[in-house]
Amino acid sequence: MQYREIGIYENVLEYISLEISQVLKKIPPEFKANVEEIRLRNGLPLNIYCMNSDYFVTEDGLITKNKDIGKLVTKQDIIKTFQLISNYSVYAFEEEIKNGFITLKGGHRVGIGGKVLYKNNEVEKIKNISSLNIRIAREKIGVSNKLMQYIVEPSNTIYNTLIVSPPKCGKTTILRDMIRNLSNGLEKFNFKGLKVGVIDERSELAGMYNGIAQHDLGPRVDVLDGCNKKDGTMMLLRAMSPDIIAMDEIGSRDDVEAIHEILKAGVKIIATVHGSSIEDLRSRKSLDMLIRDKIFKRYIILDNSKGIGTVKDVIDGNSFTSIKY
C-alpha cells in the first residue's frame, strides 16, 4: 500500500516546477506516503502538511519545523507550477479559477491565492498568483465499512445521516466511501445498490477531470460538479430520480431549504458539516432547525484523537443518545 501512496505523491510532482519538485523527491518515503498538502508561497519556505502536522522542507529534502532553513519558493516557481497545472492554457480553466481552485487528473485539487478581481459583483479572475496549495487526493477504500450497519435500514434504504467533523478529520473521505458502498450495494446486509445523486460543489467527492470521476463512487452515481446545493437538488430531483442525494459541507439557509426539498420528494440524504458536537451545531440557527425537526436520524461524530477519521460517536437522531460503536 505504501508503494501506491508514494506513486500518487510522485505523480503530483509532475505539476510542480522542476526546482521545487526535485527537492520534494528527496523527502523520506514515510512522508511521501502521507503528505496531504504541498504549499508554495512566493518568497516563503516550502511547506507540507503531513500526519497531522505542519513541516518545512530544506534544499536537501530534510523535514524540519525550522522555517529559517526551509527551501524558499520564488515567483518563477509559482509561475511555472501554475503553467503546469493549467496545462499552459489559463483560459481553459477560467471557470475553475474563479472558484479559487483547479482540479487535476487523479482528483487532486490546487487552491489558488492572489489578486482577486471583481466584475458585476462576481469574481472575474485571480491574477498575480502568490500561493498554491496542492491537496493530494488519497482514496481510502473501506474506511466507512464499519459505519454502514448504523445507516442502512432493513427496507433497502438508509437513515438520513449527517457526518459532523472539525476540519482535517476525514469527513469528505468517509462520505466518499459511504457513497461507494451505497452505490455498489452491501451483500453483508442484503442491501441492493441504490442510485446516488452527488452534488459536488467543491469538486472534492468525485474529483471530476474532463467529465470522468477520478474517485471510485460505484456504478450508480450521477455527479453535478461545481454546482451549488440548492440548484443541484432541483436538477437531480427533476431529471435523475435519485434514491439518495449526497452533499458535502452544509450550513447555509439555502442548504437547509435544499434538504427540505429532498425530503418532500421522498429521497434520503447523507451529508457532512463542520462541527465538533450536536451542541456545536445547535449554536447555528439554520442547523438548529434541522436538529429540532429531527431531520437526520443518524449523526456520526468524527475527530482525530486516534488519527484522521476517528469515529468519536454515533448518535440516534430521535433520542440524541449514543449508539454503541
C-alpha positions as CSV (number, residue, x, y, z in Angstrom):
1,M,0.0,0.0,0.0
2,Q,2.8,2.4,0.8
3,Y,4.2,2.0,-2.7
4,R,0.9,3.0,-4.2
5,E,0.7,6.1,-1.9
6,I,4.2,7.1,-2.9
7,G,3.3,6.7,-6.5
8,I,0.3,9.0,-6.1
9,Y,2.7,11.6,-4.5
10,E,5.2,11.3,-7.2
11,N,2.6,11.8,-9.9
12,V,1.6,15.1,-8.3
13,L,5.2,16.3,-8.5
14,E,4.8,16.4,-12.3
15,Y,2.7,19.5,-11.9
16,I,5.3,21.4,-9.8
17,S,8.2,23.4,-11.1
18,L,11.4,21.4,-11.6
19,E,13.4,23.1,-8.9
20,I,10.8,22.5,-6.3
21,S,9.8,19.0,-7.4
22,Q,13.5,17.9,-7.3
23,V,13.6,19.0,-3.6
24,L,10.3,17.2,-2.9
25,K,11.6,14.0,-4.5
26,K,14.2,13.8,-1.8
27,I,11.9,13.7,1.3
28,P,11.8,10.4,3.3
29,P,9.4,7.6,2.0
30,E,7.2,7.7,5.1
31,F,6.4,11.4,4.4
32,K,5.9,10.8,0.6
33,A,3.2,8.2,1.5
34,N,1.4,10.5,3.9
35,V,1.7,14.1,2.5
36,E,-1.8,15.7,2.3
37,E,-0.8,19.2,1.2
38,I,2.1,20.9,-0.6
39,R,2.1,24.7,-0.2
40,L,4.0,27.0,-2.4
41,R,4.1,30.7,-1.2
42,N,6.0,33.3,-3.0
43,G,9.1,34.3,-1.1
44,L,8.4,31.9,1.8
45,P,9.7,28.4,2.7
46,L,8.3,25.3,1.0
47,N,5.7,23.8,3.3
48,I,3.9,20.5,3.6
49,Y,1.1,19.1,5.8
50,C,1.6,15.5,6.8
51,M,0.4,13.2,9.6
52,N,-1.5,15.9,11.4
53,S,1.4,18.3,11.5
54,D,3.0,21.2,9.5
55,Y,6.6,21.0,8.2
56,F,9.1,22.9,6.1
57,V,11.4,21.2,3.6
58,T,15.0,22.1,3.1
59,E,17.0,22.2,-0.1
60,D,18.3,18.7,0.7
61,G,14.8,17.3,1.2
62,L,15.0,17.2,5.0
63,I,11.8,17.7,7.0
64,T,12.0,20.4,9.7
65,K,10.0,22.6,11.9
66,N,12.5,25.4,11.5
67,K,11.2,27.9,8.9
68,D,14.6,29.6,8.6
69,I,16.2,26.6,6.8
70,G,13.3,25.8,4.5
71,K,13.7,26.0,0.7
72,L,12.4,29.4,-0.4
73,V,9.8,29.4,-3.1
74,T,10.3,32.0,-5.8
75,K,7.9,33.9,-8.1
76,Q,9.2,31.8,-11.0
77,D,8.4,28.6,-9.1
78,I,4.8,29.8,-8.7
79,I,4.5,30.9,-12.4
80,K,6.0,27.6,-13.7
81,T,3.8,25.5,-11.4
82,F,0.7,27.4,-12.4
83,Q,1.5,26.9,-16.1
84,L,1.9,23.2,-15.5
85,I,-1.4,22.8,-13.5
86,S,-3.3,24.8,-16.2
87,N,-1.6,22.9,-19.0
88,Y,-0.3,26.2,-20.3
89,S,-3.9,27.3,-21.1
90,V,-5.3,29.5,-18.3
91,Y,-8.4,30.3,-20.5
92,A,-9.4,26.6,-20.4
93,F,-9.6,26.7,-16.6
94,E,-11.2,30.2,-16.3
95,E,-14.4,29.0,-14.6
96,E,-12.5,26.8,-12.1
97,I,-10.0,29.6,-11.3
98,K,-12.9,31.9,-10.5
99,N,-13.8,29.4,-7.7
100,G,-10.3,29.5,-6.4
101,F,-9.0,26.1,-7.4
102,I,-8.1,23.8,-10.3
103,T,-8.8,20.0,-10.2
104,L,-6.0,17.8,-11.6
105,K,-6.1,14.4,-13.1
106,G,-6.4,12.0,-10.2
107,G,-8.7,14.2,-8.3
108,H,-6.0,16.4,-6.7
109,R,-7.0,20.0,-6.1
110,V,-4.9,23.1,-6.3
111,G,-6.1,26.1,-4.3
112,I,-5.1,29.5,-5.6
113,G,-4.1,32.7,-3.8
114,G,-3.6,36.0,-5.4
115,K,-5.2,39.3,-6.5
116,V,-9.0,38.8,-6.9
117,L,-10.7,40.9,-9.5
118,Y,-14.5,41.5,-9.5
119,K,-16.9,42.3,-12.3
120,N,-20.7,42.8,-11.8
121,N,-20.3,41.7,-8.1
122,E,-18.8,38.4,-9.2
123,V,-15.2,37.1,-9.2
124,E,-13.9,37.7,-12.7
125,K,-10.4,36.3,-12.3
126,I,-7.4,35.8,-10.0
127,K,-4.1,37.3,-11.1
128,N,-0.7,37.9,-9.7
129,I,-0.7,34.4,-8.2
130,S,1.0,34.4,-4.8
131,S,0.4,31.0,-3.4
132,L,-0.7,27.5,-4.4
133,N,-1.9,24.7,-2.2
134,I,-1.8,21.3,-3.8
135,R,-4.1,18.9,-1.9
136,I,-3.3,15.3,-2.7
137,A,-6.3,13.1,-3.1
138,R,-5.9,9.8,-1.4
139,E,-8.8,7.4,-1.6
140,K,-9.4,5.3,1.5
141,I,-11.4,2.4,0.2
142,G,-13.3,0.7,3.0
143,V,-13.0,3.4,5.7
144,S,-16.8,3.5,6.1
145,N,-17.4,-0.2,6.2
146,K,-17.9,-0.4,10.0
147,L,-20.3,2.5,9.9
148,M,-22.6,1.1,7.3
149,Q,-24.5,-1.0,9.9
150,Y,-25.7,2.2,11.5
151,I,-27.1,3.9,8.5
152,V,-28.6,1.1,6.5
153,E,-32.3,0.3,7.1
154,P,-33.7,-3.2,6.6
155,S,-36.1,-2.0,3.9
156,N,-33.2,-1.4,1.5
157,T,-32.9,2.3,2.2
158,I,-30.9,4.4,4.7
159,Y,-31.4,6.7,7.6
160,N,-30.8,10.3,6.8
161,T,-27.3,10.8,8.0
162,L,-25.1,13.8,9.0
163,I,-21.3,13.4,9.4
164,V,-20.1,16.0,11.9
165,S,-16.4,16.8,11.9
166,P,-13.8,19.6,12.6
167,P,-11.5,20.4,9.6
168,K,-9.0,17.8,8.5
169,C,-10.7,14.9,10.3
170,G,-11.7,12.9,7.3
171,K,-15.4,13.7,6.8
172,T,-15.1,14.0,3.0
173,T,-13.1,10.8,2.7
174,I,-15.7,8.9,4.8
175,L,-18.6,10.4,2.9
176,R,-17.0,9.4,-0.4
177,D,-16.6,5.9,0.7
178,M,-20.2,5.7,2.0
179,I,-21.4,6.8,-1.4
180,R,-19.3,4.0,-3.0
181,N,-20.8,1.4,-0.6
182,L,-24.4,2.6,-1.1
183,S,-23.9,2.7,-4.9
184,N,-22.3,-0.8,-5.0
185,G,-24.6,-2.4,-2.6
186,L,-23.7,-4.4,0.5
187,E,-24.1,-8.2,0.4
188,K,-23.5,-8.5,4.1
189,F,-26.7,-6.5,4.8
190,N,-28.6,-7.9,1.8
191,F,-28.6,-4.2,0.6
192,K,-29.0,-3.7,-3.1
193,G,-27.2,-0.7,-4.6
194,L,-29.1,2.5,-4.9
195,K,-29.0,5.5,-7.2
196,V,-27.0,8.2,-5.6
197,G,-27.1,11.8,-6.8
198,V,-23.9,13.7,-5.8
199,I,-23.8,17.5,-5.5
200,D,-20.1,18.0,-5.6
201,E,-19.9,21.8,-5.0
202,R,-16.2,21.9,-4.2
203,S,-15.2,19.1,-6.7
204,E,-13.8,17.0,-3.8
205,L,-16.1,14.0,-3.7
206,A,-15.8,12.8,-7.3
207,G,-12.7,14.8,-8.3
208,M,-14.1,15.2,-11.9
209,Y,-11.5,15.6,-14.6
210,N,-12.7,16.0,-18.2
211,G,-16.0,14.6,-17.2
212,I,-14.6,11.4,-15.6
213,A,-14.7,10.9,-11.8
214,Q,-11.2,10.3,-10.5
215,H,-12.5,8.6,-7.4
216,D,-14.5,5.3,-7.2
217,L,-18.1,6.2,-6.3
218,G,-19.6,3.0,-7.6
219,P,-21.7,2.3,-10.7
220,R,-25.0,4.0,-9.7
221,V,-23.8,7.6,-9.2
222,D,-24.7,10.8,-11.0
223,V,-22.5,13.8,-10.3
224,L,-23.2,17.5,-10.6
225,D,-19.7,19.0,-10.4
226,G,-19.2,22.6,-9.1
227,C,-22.9,23.1,-8.6
228,N,-24.4,24.7,-5.5
229,K,-26.6,22.6,-3.4
230,K,-29.9,24.5,-4.0
231,D,-29.6,24.3,-7.7
232,G,-28.2,20.8,-7.7
233,T,-31.0,19.5,-5.6
234,M,-33.7,20.7,-8.0
235,M,-31.7,19.4,-11.1
236,L,-31.3,16.0,-9.6
237,L,-34.9,15.7,-8.4
238,R,-36.3,16.8,-11.7
239,A,-34.1,14.7,-14.0
240,M,-32.1,11.9,-12.3
241,S,-34.6,10.2,-10.0
242,P,-32.1,9.5,-7.2
243,D,-32.8,7.3,-4.2
244,I,-30.2,9.2,-2.1
245,I,-28.7,12.7,-2.5
246,A,-25.2,13.2,-1.1
247,M,-23.6,16.6,-0.4
248,D,-20.5,17.9,1.4
249,E,-20.3,20.8,4.0
250,I,-23.9,22.0,4.5
251,G,-24.6,25.1,6.6
252,S,-26.3,27.9,4.9
253,R,-30.1,28.7,4.8
254,D,-30.1,27.7,1.1
255,D,-28.7,24.4,2.1
256,V,-31.4,23.8,4.6
257,E,-34.1,24.7,2.1
258,A,-32.5,22.2,-0.4
259,I,-32.6,19.5,2.3
260,H,-36.3,20.1,2.9
261,E,-36.9,19.8,-0.9
262,I,-35.1,16.4,-0.9
263,L,-37.3,15.2,2.0
264,K,-40.5,16.3,0.3
265,A,-39.6,14.3,-2.7
266,G,-39.2,11.2,-0.5
267,V,-35.4,11.0,-1.2
268,K,-32.9,10.2,1.5
269,I,-29.9,12.4,2.3
270,I,-26.4,11.9,3.5
271,A,-24.2,15.0,4.2
272,T,-21.3,16.4,6.1
273,V,-21.0,19.6,8.3
274,H,-18.2,21.4,10.1
275,G,-18.5,21.0,13.8
276,S,-17.4,19.1,16.9
277,S,-20.7,18.1,18.5
278,I,-24.5,18.3,18.4
279,E,-24.3,21.2,20.8
280,D,-21.9,23.0,18.5
281,L,-24.4,22.7,15.6
282,R,-27.3,24.0,17.8
283,S,-25.4,27.3,18.1
284,R,-26.0,27.9,14.4
285,K,-29.6,28.9,13.6
286,S,-30.0,27.2,10.3
287,L,-28.6,23.9,11.6
288,D,-30.5,24.1,14.8
289,M,-33.7,24.0,12.7
290,L,-32.6,20.7,11.2
291,I,-31.8,19.2,14.7
292,R,-35.1,20.4,16.2
293,D,-37.1,18.9,13.3
294,K,-35.2,15.6,13.7
295,I,-34.4,15.6,10.0
296,F,-31.3,13.4,10.5
297,K,-31.7,10.0,12.1
298,R,-28.0,9.4,12.5
299,Y,-25.2,11.7,13.5
300,I,-21.6,10.4,13.0
301,I,-19.2,12.5,15.1
302,L,-15.5,12.5,14.0
303,D,-12.3,13.8,15.5
304,N,-8.6,12.9,15.0
305,S,-7.8,11.7,18.5
306,K,-6.6,8.4,17.1
307,G,-5.7,9.7,13.7
308,I,-7.7,11.2,10.8
309,G,-11.2,9.7,10.5
310,T,-11.6,8.6,14.2
311,V,-15.2,7.9,14.9
312,K,-15.9,9.6,18.3
313,D,-19.6,8.7,18.5
314,V,-22.7,7.6,16.6
315,I,-25.8,9.3,17.8
316,D,-29.5,8.5,17.2
317,G,-31.3,11.5,15.8
318,N,-34.6,10.8,17.6
319,S,-33.4,10.3,21.1
320,F,-30.0,12.0,20.8
321,T,-28.4,9.1,22.7
322,S,-25.2,7.4,21.8
323,I,-25.4,4.2,19.8
324,K,-22.8,1.7,20.8
325,Y,-19.9,1.9,18.4
